[in-house]
Amino acid sequence: MIGLFGDTPPAAPRPSVQMVRIEEAPLIDGVLEEAVWAQAALIQDLKQVEPVEGAPPSERTEVRLLYDAEHLYIGIRCFDSEPDRIIATQSARDAQLDPDDRIEIILDTYLDRRNAYFFQMSPAGSKGDALITSNGADFNKPWDGIWEGKAVIDELGWCMEVALPFATLGFAPSSDAFGFNVNRHIKRKGEVVRWASPRNDTPIFLIAAAGDLRGLSGLQQGLGLDVVPYFHVDWTNARLEGDEDLIGRPGLDAYWRITPSLQAILTVRTDFAETEVDERQLNLTRFPLFFPEKRDFFLQDAGIFRFADTSPALIPFFSRRIGLSSDGNEVPILFGTKLAGRHDDWNVGLLQVRTEETSSQDAKDLYVARISRNIGSESTLGGIFTHGNPDAPERNQVYGLDWNYRTSEWRTNQSLRSSVWMLRSETEGLSGDDLAYGASLEGPNDLWRWRAAAREVQENFDPALGFAPRVGVRNYLARAAYQPRPGNAVRQYEFSAEGELYTDLDGELETARVELQPFGAEFETEDALRLELEGIRDVLTEDFEINDGIVIPAESYDYGRVRLEFNSSLRRAVSAELTLETGSFYDGTRNDVEVELSWRQSRWFNTSLGYETSHVDLDAGAFTTHLGVWRSNVAFTPDIDWNNFVQFDNQSDTLGWNSRLRWILSPGRDLFIVWNQSVERIGDSIVPLYQEAALKLGWTLRF
């Protein structure tokens, strides 16, 4: 086989297991005592990835697999010689499980070696899932599937059982195999063990390195139709305007698998009452900030719409442009349709949304199409098209092509990635200088990580349904990191250098940045320490108002920064993150402090407190920013949890409180009770601005 840089030795054989079909389903209770599990396909030859690559695990793991016409069943026994030391602090649905012992499962149902479903469970019963696209290039964690899972801690360690309905999974109907991999994390030891490709160069999200489940047949999805009617009651009170409303309205989402691998989605009177509010960010740059998508309708199959490797510096389709105004206010969505999935070697994503007329905008019809074809074992060639302008009356459309080369067999077991892409926008009233194009080459491996990229975004390039914070520029990036693993107390050192250059289209310098990391280390305790040095030249072509009344004059500035980061291990009940940064800043100085303390008291209660501040002293004046965040989670059971999220910053001088109770009545049937409130500090007074109470009940009917 010939690789991009010469001969590539053959990769190691891919492990596989022959599946066993059953007629009587096991009870999903977290206890593997039923006789049917004795018939199961068995995987037990896991090897260490961390801390010693390829070494035998310190604790034994047995993975058992069964299936019937409608479900894939996975039962895992995690033996542990010290079961009282198992770390199990997270039990809520979709909790962040990095602090806990856990099992992670990869399921490549299309067997395309690129895309997969991700499932995880903790010993406390927390269930999580995600969609993985393009070998980990996109990790869609907010996605929620319908499945069952239970976990139990006992005298032998801990056990988990899951039942994954084929009605939840898209798959290639002609295939008799799924890609499969499993990770086990033994948190107190910092140990990770894996079945297929237990190497540091192949993370679990590298789907191409998974093993196979063979011998599947007769899989059924029923009619492939999920209908989700919901009812939403919303009380709002805009206190300053004296505007109080109580509204109750129904809505509907419907999901129809036209084929086992191609799904049509309809949403009517779309409602996002249960969506968590954005985390606030303090902006001390002259460019807009990026906020991730969190709404379920747009997250479903979002990876299919991903274009090249341009995110977040440039995104031709950014779904937050739909249903949200430029100032973050909701624009009602009357209905939306989506067709997404895979057919043979084709990946298809079509989206249409109609937004409601508002006081500032007419009703809008917005369209997106994304089609790509699998090339070779891991690569793709595709195109994208968007039509519509959600924020202005001018007509706008964007179209482009991208080629994405991927291999996980470069130099036997290493990864190599490359993207080449081009986009063009057409905006009413603008002509010419409307292209964006670029290329990149990357080696995202364990010992050496490197990347080189270049792009040009012309000044009239305007993706109205996308995100382009910086136009009229050429951008060049080079990065290299050396990360040896010496063993003993230090798990991995980190030494890196990065250079980035922005010029205008005539080649005149706008921004140059060099960042060096002369020291970084992750210890076997999973504590980490990093020192970073940064030098910047920034050429302002116009005055920059960085804060109210404080203006940085247009001229060229050279300044340097020093940053020290410390992260303590999440395996402890109390952990901390601390970042200190200081140095010159334009024509003055800037000192930053960020700190976060987390306390994982038990599976029932978790809380964290974060604070960041920047003190900026410039020739034009001085100011200090403050941002405080408090989170708490009370998990009454794995199916009932109560989240609270409080934020305050002194730029807006507002405090916001988002409180959300979620009760999973059964998989796919959810009750949400949400409270939002914001107050503003005016002088010495605290003035209520806005209050909202919402109740939403959604009920999945599966046919």
Secondary structure, DSSP 8 states (H G I E B T S, - for coil): -EETTEE--------EEE--B-SS----SS---SGGGGGSEEE---EEEESSTT---SS-EEEEEEE-SSEEEEEEEEE-S-GGG------STT---TTS-EEEEEEETT--SS-EEEEEE-TT--EEEEEEETTTTEEETT-----EEEEEEETTEEEEEEEEETTT----TT-SEEEEEEEEEEGGGTEEEESS--STTS-TT-GGG-EEEE-------TT-EEEEEEEEEEEEEETTTTEEEEEEEEEEEEEEEEETTEEEEEEES---TTS---------SSS--------HHHHTTGGGG--TT-TTT-BS--GGGSSB-TTS-B--EEEEEEEEEEETTEEEEEEEEEE---SSS--EEEEEEEEEEEETTTEEEEEEEEE--SSSSS-EEEEEEEEEEEEEEETTTEEEEEEEEEEEEEETT--S--EEEEEEEEEE-SSEEEEEEEEEE-TT---TTSB-S--SEEEEEEEEEE----BTTEEEE-EEEEEEEEE-TTS-EEEEEEEEEEEEEEETTS-EEEEEEEEEEEE-SS-EEEETTEEE-SSEEEEEEEEEEEE--TTSSEEEEEEEEEEEETTEEEEEEEEEEEEEEETTEEEEEEEEEEEEEETTEEEEEEEEEEEEEEEEETTEEEEEEEEEETTTTEEEEEEEEEEEEETTEEEEEEEEEEEEEETTEEEEEEEEEEEEEEE-EE-
